[in-house]
Every structure is written in C-alpha cells, then in structure tokens.
Amino acid sequence: MEKETKSFKCMACRAFDSKWIQILGDCPAVDECLKKKKGCCWNLLNFYNCFARGLSQIAFANNPITGTLVLLALFAASPTVGVGGLVGASVSVLTAMAFGIQKPLITSGLTTYNGALVGIITTSLLPLLYSKPVTLYVWMFIIFGASLSVIINSCIDNLFSSSQKNVLPPLTLTFNAIQLLMFVCLMSSNASEQEHGATVQDISTKTQETYPIPTSNSSATALFSHQNSAKHIFAFPKFAIGVVLSVGQVHGLNDLWASVIIMLGIFIYSPIHLVTGIIGAGLGSTCGILLANEDFDDVYNGLWGYNGFLASVAISSIFFLPSIRSFIVAGANVVTAALVQKAFQLGFKQLNLPYLTVPYVLTTLIFLQAKVKDGSPIRIKNISYPEKHLYEHYVGMRKDSSPHKDQEMSCDACRSTSNAGKSQTILTPE
C-alpha cells in the first residue's frame, strides 16, 4: 500500500515536471522563452504577454492564454468594450514601464488589471447608465484613468505592505476609486451639457430610477441595476444561467457566450480556481434570491454572483491554501459581501452610481486576517495557482517530516520544486 501511495505521489511530481504544465497555470514557458529573445518583434510579444496577463488578473488568473480568451470575449460581446479593454490595459503597461515599476509586477499583469477595468467598465456602463456616448472626451478620461491607476495602485501596495506581519493586497481598490470618480465627473459633464441644450433628447427616462438590464445575448454590460420590474417566480434554469453570467460580469460583460469563453480561459489557468469561483457565484446568487424581495432579475443577470465569485476565489484558492477551513472562511466572505452589496445597492442608488466590486474588496480585506490557534487557514506567501499551492505545501510537509530530508523525497521533481519554491518572488495578484 505504501508503494502504491508513493507511486501515485510521484505521478503528481512528474505531472508538475511535464511539458504541459509549462503552458497551464502561470504559463512559465512563455516567460522563459521571451527572456532569451531580443529584437523588435520579440519586444512586441513581451508587451502582449504583460498585456494579456493583466486582462487575466481581473479574475486572479496569471496566464496569457487566459488573457487572450478574455480579450476575445470582450470583442465578442461588444467591439467598443473590447477596444476599451485594449486601450486601458495597453496604457497601463506603458505607464508602468515608463515609471520603472518592478519588472516581475509588470510581467505578471499586476500593474495592468486596474487600467483594463477602467477601460472596460467606462465603455460599457457609461452609455447604459447615463445615456452618454463614448466620445473622444471619454477616451481621454480612460487614458488618464488607466495611467493614474498604475501610480495609485503602487502607492496603495506600498502602504499595505508596510506591515510585515499583515501584508494586504490592493485588490481592485484602485479601480473602484478611479471609476467612481470618473463617473461623477462624466455624469456632471453630461448634466451640464443637457442644461445648456447641447444634448437634444427626451430625458424623461433619465428621471426614472430604472436602468435596463441587457439580455444574455446583449453586447452591453451592467454591474448593477435599479430595475423595478414585476416580481418573478424562482426558476432554476435562469438561476444557473445567472451563475454562469456572473463570470462574465466580473469582466463587465452580461453575455452568455462571452462568459463561457472566459470560463474556458480560467479552466486553463486552474480547474480548482474555476470551481471555487463558481461555488462562490452560486452562493452569492443564492443570497440574492433571499435578499431581492422576489425580484430576481439581478440574480438572473449575474449581478449577485460576480462579487461572490471574486470573494470566494480570493480566500479559498489564491491567498489561502485550499482546505476545509479556507472554504468555510470563503463562504463567510461571500455571504458578508452579499450583505454589503445589498446595503450599497440602496445607498448608491440615490447617487446614480454603481457599486462595482466595492463589496468584495471591503470584506476580503477583513477576512484575509482570519487565523486560528493552529495557524490555519494557511496564508500563501508565494502566490501562484491553487494546484501548485497544494503541491508545494505537500512537498514541504514531506520534507519537514522526513528524518533524511532530501533522501526521502519521492523523485527529483519533488526536490527541485521544493527548492525552487523558497526562492520565488512574493507577488500579490489583484
């Protein structure tokens, strides 16, 4: 029995040492290849690698293949939104390079995702919520906001990292601050134009507290709604579709096929990552059912699930080692985020502003401090993908418990991975 167990564990070692793993997870093969290449064309590929990883970091992933599929989903849902993501992410990468941000942070996309979100959400929500077209003036705001996000995110990261004991990630705090400020400025500008007669439209619908929610086939996006529709009877098929749409709503998309494409990209990065996110989206949507007063439109459009997706993934598979206790903490985080979302939904409605990902950011920063006497859930220092977290934790436990240390390791892959894990740079996604 011991031989069979050791053989099975060695199979896991060989799996992590295989060629396939080089393009999954963090996709180290791309970085290794680009390090050895020089020239204009290779520099463009290196730029795209940083760009694509930034798009994938919106959902805590770090894989250029995932980022490419996210870009495809953006353009499939709406070309304008796709261009918004393209411009926001590109400007962020260029700004980070210009300001001399640490190269590992740029390469992993940690300086890019906020700017990408600024471009995506501005182009998607501005016409929907404020009936304002995406003009050259708006594009200038996007470029400025994307550039500013790199600087502010670096400042917040330094602030949160000042305490060596309780290092906190900036998450999407920068994006939320910049995006809300941009909407306030653009909304005020739009009101001023209408007051001076620059916009000749019947704005009777603007006085209503109703904003249309796009259908699953719409190219528009929505991260919140104030739709006062008729009450609905709960329908599980619509609920299930809403959970899937939650993945798209993380990226500002309310499109079913775009959501499926993004799910495929996240699966390539990490199956555990996708499963924990879907469970969080389902739990968040369930909370929406209980809190929505039988008005389930927001639930069916994924608006109650996207904060749950992010809250679950952050706790159960990224910043903590996947375990029973981390799953329990993640569940508590999702439920708390849903309660905060309900409160913000009422408050932000009066301001005509979306709550974006503010609920999950606030609750996750709190639940990241979760710890019990025996040290679990275990906080991850070398951030990667959950399968690697589990593997390195297992290898470390075997090495620490073995009286002969390296001699007892099952294979060379175990020893090399264990040693490599100690020298990795500490990175904090999103």
C-alpha positions in Angstrom: 0.0 0.0 0.0 2.8 2.4 0.8 4.5 1.7 -2.5 1.2 2.4 -4.4 0.8 5.7 -2.4 4.4 6.7 -3.1 3.9 5.8 -6.8 0.8 7.9 -7.0 2.5 10.9 -5.4 5.5 10.5 -7.8 3.0 10.7 -10.7 1.9 14.1 -9.3 5.5 15.1 -9.3 6.0 14.0 -12.9 2.8 15.9 -13.8 4.3 19.1 -12.5 7.5 18.4 -14.3 5.8 17.7 -17.6 5.8 20.0 -20.7 2.0 20.5 -20.5 2.2 22.2 -17.1 4.5 24.8 -18.7 1.6 26.4 -20.5 -1.0 25.9 -17.8 -1.2 27.7 -14.5 1.2 30.6 -14.6 2.4 29.6 -18.1 6.1 29.8 -17.2 7.1 28.6 -20.7 6.2 31.9 -22.3 8.2 33.9 -19.8 11.2 31.6 -20.2 11.0 31.9 -24.0 10.8 35.6 -24.0 13.7 36.1 -21.6 16.1 34.6 -24.2 14.8 36.6 -27.2 15.7 40.1 -28.3 14.5 42.3 -31.1 11.6 44.5 -32.1 9.2 41.6 -32.8 10.1 39.8 -29.5 9.6 43.1 -27.6 6.1 43.3 -29.0 5.4 39.7 -27.9 6.7 40.6 -24.5 4.4 43.6 -24.3 1.5 41.4 -25.3 2.4 38.9 -22.6 2.2 41.7 -20.0 -1.0 43.0 -21.5 -2.7 39.6 -21.7 -1.7 38.6 -18.2 -3.2 41.9 -17.0 -6.6 41.0 -18.5 -6.5 37.6 -16.9 -5.6 39.1 -13.5 -9.1 40.7 -13.4 -10.2 37.2 -12.2 -7.0 36.5 -10.2 -5.5 34.4 -13.0 -2.0 34.9 -14.4 -1.9 33.3 -17.8 -1.5 34.9 -21.3 -3.8 32.3 -22.9 -6.5 33.1 -20.4 -6.0 36.8 -21.1 -6.3 36.2 -24.8 -9.6 34.4 -24.3 -10.8 37.3 -22.1 -9.9 39.8 -24.9 -11.8 37.6 -27.4 -14.8 37.6 -25.1 -14.7 41.3 -24.8 -14.8 41.8 -28.6 -17.4 39.1 -29.0 -19.7 40.9 -26.6 -19.0 44.4 -27.9 -16.2 45.8 -30.1 -16.4 49.1 -28.2 -15.9 47.4 -24.9 -13.1 45.3 -26.5 -11.3 48.5 -27.6 -11.8 49.9 -24.1 -10.1 46.9 -22.5 -7.3 47.1 -25.2 -6.7 50.8 -24.6 -6.9 50.6 -20.8 -4.5 47.6 -20.5 -2.0 49.0 -23.0 -1.8 52.4 -21.4 -1.3 50.7 -18.0 1.6 48.6 -19.3 3.3 51.6 -20.9 2.8 53.7 -17.8 4.3 51.0 -15.6 7.3 50.7 -17.9 7.8 54.5 -18.0 7.7 54.8 -14.2 10.2 52.0 -13.7 7.8 49.6 -11.8 9.4 46.3 -10.9 9.6 44.1 -13.9 8.0 41.0 -12.2 5.0 43.1 -11.3 4.6 44.2 -14.9 5.2 40.8 -16.4 2.6 39.2 -14.1 0.0 41.8 -15.0 -0.4 43.2 -11.5 0.1 46.8 -12.8 -2.4 46.3 -15.7 -5.7 44.9 -14.4 -7.0 48.2 -12.8 -6.4 50.1 -16.0 -8.0 47.4 -18.1 -11.1 47.5 -15.9 -11.3 51.3 -16.2 -11.4 51.0 -20.0 -13.9 48.1 -20.0 -16.4 49.5 -17.4 -16.3 53.0 -18.7 -17.2 52.0 -22.3 -19.8 49.5 -21.1 -21.7 51.4 -18.3 -21.4 55.0 -19.4 -23.9 54.6 -22.4 -26.1 52.3 -20.4 -26.4 54.3 -17.2 -26.1 57.9 -18.3 -27.1 57.8 -22.0 -23.7 59.3 -22.8 -21.8 58.2 -26.0 -18.2 57.1 -25.8 -16.7 60.2 -27.4 -13.1 61.4 -27.7 -13.5 63.2 -24.5 -14.4 59.9 -22.8 -11.4 58.2 -24.3 -9.2 60.9 -22.9 -10.7 60.1 -19.4 -10.0 56.4 -20.0 -6.3 57.0 -20.9 -5.8 59.3 -17.9 -7.6 57.0 -15.5 -5.6 53.9 -16.7 -2.3 55.8 -16.3 -3.4 57.1 -12.9 -4.4 53.6 -11.7 -0.8 52.4 -12.0 0.5 55.1 -9.8 -2.2 54.9 -7.2 -2.1 51.1 -7.1 1.7 51.2 -6.5 1.1 53.7 -3.6 -1.6 51.5 -2.0 0.5 48.4 -2.4 3.4 50.1 -0.6 1.0 51.3 2.1 -0.5 47.8 2.6 3.0 46.2 2.6 4.4 48.5 5.3 3.4 46.0 7.9 5.5 42.8 7.6 3.0 40.7 9.7 -0.2 41.6 7.9 0.6 42.3 4.2 -2.6 43.1 2.4 -3.2 43.0 -1.4 -4.6 46.2 -3.0 -7.2 44.1 -4.9 -9.4 46.3 -7.1 -9.5 49.2 -4.6 -7.7 51.5 -7.1 -10.1 50.7 -9.9 -13.2 51.3 -7.7 -11.9 54.7 -6.6 -10.9 55.9 -10.1 -14.0 54.5 -11.8 -16.4 56.2 -9.3 -14.6 59.5 -9.6 -14.7 59.2 -13.4 -18.5 58.5 -13.4 -19.1 61.5 -11.1 -17.1 63.8 -13.4 -18.7 62.4 -16.7 -22.1 62.4 -15.1 -21.7 66.1 -14.1 -20.4 66.9 -17.5 -23.4 65.3 -19.1 -25.8 67.1 -16.9 -24.1 70.4 -17.8 -24.4 69.7 -21.5 -28.1 69.0 -21.2 -28.7 72.1 -19.1 -27.1 74.2 -21.9 -29.0 72.5 -24.6 -26.1 70.6 -26.1 -27.9 67.4 -25.9 -31.4 67.5 -27.5 -33.0 64.3 -26.2 -36.1 63.4 -24.3 -34.6 62.7 -21.0 -37.8 61.7 -19.3 -36.4 58.2 -18.8 -33.4 59.7 -17.0 -35.5 60.8 -14.1 -36.7 57.3 -13.6 -34.9 55.0 -11.1 -34.9 52.3 -13.7 -31.9 51.2 -15.8 -32.4 48.5 -18.4 -30.6 45.2 -17.9 -29.2 43.7 -21.1 -30.2 40.2 -22.1 -27.7 37.4 -22.1 -27.2 37.9 -25.8 -26.7 41.7 -25.5 -23.3 43.3 -26.0 -24.0 45.8 -23.3 -22.8 45.3 -19.8 -24.1 46.1 -16.3 -22.6 45.8 -12.9 -25.7 47.0 -11.1 -29.3 47.8 -11.8 -32.3 49.6 -10.3 -34.9 47.8 -12.4 -38.3 48.0 -10.8 -39.8 45.1 -12.7 -42.6 42.8 -11.8 -41.9 40.1 -9.2 -40.8 36.8 -10.6 -41.3 33.1 -9.6 -37.9 31.5 -9.0 -36.7 29.4 -12.0 -33.7 27.2 -11.5 -32.6 27.3 -15.2 -32.4 31.1 -15.1 -30.6 30.9 -11.8 -28.0 28.5 -13.3 -27.5 30.9 -16.3 -27.2 33.8 -13.9 -24.3 31.9 -12.1 -22.5 31.5 -15.4 -23.2 35.1 -16.3 -21.5 36.1 -13.0 -18.2 35.1 -14.5 -18.7 37.5 -17.4 -19.9 40.2 -15.0 -16.5 40.0 -13.3 -15.2 41.4 -16.5 -18.1 43.8 -17.1 -19.9 41.5 -19.5 -23.5 40.3 -19.5 -23.2 38.0 -22.4 -23.6 34.2 -22.0 -21.2 33.1 -24.7 -18.6 35.6 -23.6 -18.9 34.2 -20.0 -18.4 30.7 -21.4 -15.2 31.8 -23.2 -13.9 33.3 -20.0 -14.7 30.2 -18.0 -12.7 28.2 -20.5 -9.7 30.6 -20.0 -10.0 30.3 -16.2 -10.2 26.5 -16.5 -6.9 26.5 -18.5 -5.4 28.5 -15.7 -6.7 26.3 -12.9 -9.7 24.0 -12.6 -9.8 24.5 -8.8 -9.8 28.2 -9.4 -12.9 27.9 -11.6 -14.8 25.5 -9.3 -14.3 27.6 -6.2 -15.3 30.7 -8.2 -18.5 29.1 -9.5 -19.4 27.9 -6.0 -18.9 31.5 -4.7 -21.0 32.8 -7.5 -23.7 30.3 -6.7 -23.7 31.2 -3.0 -23.8 34.9 -3.8 -26.7 34.4 -6.2 -28.5 32.4 -3.5 -28.1 35.3 -1.1 -29.5 37.5 -3.8 -32.6 35.3 -4.0 -33.1 35.7 -0.3 -32.4 39.4 -0.3 -34.0 40.5 -3.5 -37.7 40.5 -2.3 -38.7 38.1 -5.1 -37.4 40.5 -7.8 -34.9 38.1 -9.3 -33.8 40.0 -12.4 -30.4 40.9 -11.0 -29.8 37.4 -9.9 -30.6 36.0 -13.4 -28.2 38.5 -14.9 -25.3 37.6 -12.7 -25.3 40.8 -10.7 -25.5 39.0 -7.4 -22.8 36.5 -8.3 -19.7 38.3 -9.5 -18.7 39.7 -6.1 -19.3 36.2 -4.7 -17.0 34.8 -7.4 -14.2 37.1 -6.5 -14.7 36.8 -2.8 -14.6 33.0 -2.9 -11.6 32.7 -5.2 -9.5 35.3 -3.2 -9.9 33.4 0.1 -10.2 29.7 -0.9 -7.6 29.4 -3.7 -5.3 32.4 -4.0 -4.4 33.9 -0.7 -5.1 30.9 1.5 -4.2 27.2 0.9 -7.3 25.4 -0.3 -8.7 23.5 2.7 -11.9 22.9 4.6 -11.3 25.9 6.8 -10.4 28.2 4.0 -13.6 27.2 2.2 -15.6 28.0 5.3 -13.9 31.4 5.6 -14.5 31.9 1.9 -18.2 31.1 2.3 -18.5 33.6 5.2 -16.7 36.2 3.0 -19.2 35.6 0.1 -22.3 36.0 2.4 -20.9 39.1 4.0 -20.1 40.6 0.6 -23.7 39.9 -0.4 -25.0 41.8 2.7 -22.7 44.7 2.0 -23.9 44.7 -1.6 -27.5 44.9 -0.5 -26.6 47.9 1.7 -24.6 49.6 -1.1 -27.4 48.9 -3.6 -29.7 51.1 -1.5 -27.2 53.8 -0.9 -25.6 54.1 -4.3 -29.0 54.1 -6.0 -29.6 57.6 -4.6 -26.3 58.7 -6.2 -26.9 57.1 -9.6 -23.6 55.3 -9.2 -22.7 51.5 -9.5 -21.2 49.8 -6.5 -18.8 47.9 -8.8 -16.6 45.5 -6.8 -16.5 47.6 -3.6 -18.4 45.0 -1.5 -16.0 42.1 -2.2 -12.9 44.4 -1.7 -14.1 45.6 1.8 -15.0 42.2 3.1 -12.0 40.4 1.6 -9.5 42.8 3.2 -11.2 41.9 6.6 -11.3 38.1 6.1 -7.7 37.9 4.9 -6.9 38.4 8.6 -8.6 35.2 9.5 -6.5 32.9 11.6 -7.0 30.4 14.4 -4.6 29.0 17.0 -3.1 26.2 14.9 -2.2 28.7 12.1 -4.9 27.6 9.7 -6.2 28.6 7.2 -2.6 28.8 5.9 -1.7 32.2 4.2 0.2 31.7 0.9 3.4 33.7 0.6 4.5 32.8 -2.9 1.3 33.5 -4.8 0.7 31.2 -7.8 -2.3 28.9 -8.7 -4.1 26.6 -6.2 -2.8 23.3 -7.6 0.7 24.5 -7.2 0.0 25.8 -3.7 -1.3 22.4 -2.6 1.6 20.6 -4.3 4.3 22.8 -2.7 2.6 22.5 0.7 2.6 18.7 0.4 6.3 18.6 -0.7 7.3 20.9 2.2 5.4 18.8 4.7 7.1 15.6 3.5 10.5 17.2 3.6 10.0 18.6 7.1 8.6 15.4 8.5 11.3 13.2 6.9 14.3 12.3 9.1 16.5 12.1 6.0 15.1 15.3 4.3 16.0 15.2 0.6 16.9 11.5 0.6 13.3 10.7 1.4 11.8 12.8 -1.4 10.0 10.6 -3.9 11.8 11.9 -7.0 13.9 14.6 -8.4 10.9 16.7 -9.3 9.9 16.9 -5.6 13.4 18.1 -4.6 13.7 20.6 -7.4 10.2 22.1 -6.8 10.7 22.3 -3.1 14.0 24.2 -3.5 12.5 26.4 -6.3 9.6 27.4 -4.1 11.9 29.0 -1.5 13.5 31.4 -4.0 10.3 32.7 -5.6 9.4 36.4 -5.5 6.4 37.2 -3.4 3.7 38.5 -5.7 0.2 39.6 -4.8 -2.4 39.3 -7.6 -5.2 41.8 -7.9 
